[in-house]
Amino acid sequence: MRERIIIANWKMNGTLESARAWIEAYRTLPAAANCRAVLCAPFVYLPEIVERLRGTPLEVGAQDVNENPSGAYTGEISAGMLADIGVSWCIVGHSERRRYYGDTDNRVAMKALAAAKAGIRPIVCVGETLEERERGETQTVILRQLNAVLAVMMPASIGAVAYEPVWAIGTGHVADPETAQAVHASIRRRIELVDQARAMTLPILYGGSVTPDNAAGLFAMPDIDGALVGGASLKATSFFAIGQA
Ligand SMILES: O=C[C@H](O)COP(=O)(O)O
């Protein structure tokens, strides 16, 4: 049976105080059964969060990473630095990074590779815009984004793939389960061409307006193995409820 994972992505939200309160609230909840949980917080809060979550089942991730090992890249954070403080997951290629910060398919691939080399599991995000979907380009876009990563690393080194249709992110317009399932199945088929065994175990997560109310319908699909959750992860209780689903 494939691993189930839910990942909280706080994006650029919260304060030190709200981060501490979230962790305290989450720790009072029972451990989620059969579901791995990861918290991707802003860089500056990561060291404290790692310390506070030590010994708990909640794992810690970053929201981005630089593709270079070190050097004159002012303001950037390397995968080695993340590994140093005990971060074990890292989102790469989130559509907000692609859109606002110019992350190309190739740079996303190099970021995923840098993370994997440092022992961090990359969560590779792929997803089409509304215009691309309307032009019937969903498959082309997803495969182009995925192929860039597969050109530099083996699927065994990818921690998870997250399908996040850009039109569903933060809009309240969640993809219907069948629509998401079709894309997830095509992602798995692409992985199969490279590594059949890994295709069976690779978690493929859905992201985009996931809430406690719509999560169960998505998770009932055979190729949807969990969720990358933005807005609904800002409350510990609603993130937990998604895990229960
Ligand atoms: O990383 C999370 C996704 O961008 C989804 O965000 P959302 O749940 O607020 O739509």
The ligand as an SDF file (V2000), in Angstrom:
LIG
                    3D

 10  9  0  0  0  0  0  0  0  0999 V2000
    0.9690   24.7210   -1.4950 O   0  0  0  0  0  0  0  0  0  0  0  0
   -0.2480   24.7560   -1.4120 C   0  0  0  0  0  0  0  0  0  0  0  0
   -1.0610   25.0930   -2.5480 C   0  0  0  0  0  0  0  0  0  0  0  0
   -0.5840   26.1740   -3.2600 O   0  0  0  0  0  0  0  0  0  0  0  0
   -2.5270   25.1300   -2.2760 C   0  0  0  0  0  0  0  0  0  0  0  0
   -2.9090   26.3070   -1.6290 O   0  0  0  0  0  0  0  0  0  0  0  0
   -4.4310   26.4290   -1.1280 P   0  0  0  0  0  0  0  0  0  0  0  0
   -4.7280   25.2120   -0.3430 O   0  0  0  0  0  0  0  0  0  0  0  0
   -4.4600   27.6890   -0.3230 O   0  0  0  0  0  0  0  0  0  0  0  0
   -5.2780   26.5130   -2.3730 O   0  0  0  0  0  0  0  0  0  0  0  0
  1  2  2  0
  2  3  1  0
  3  4  1  0
  3  5  1  0
  5  6  1  0
  6  7  1  0
  7  8  2  0
  7  9  1  0
  7 10  1  0
M  END
$$$$
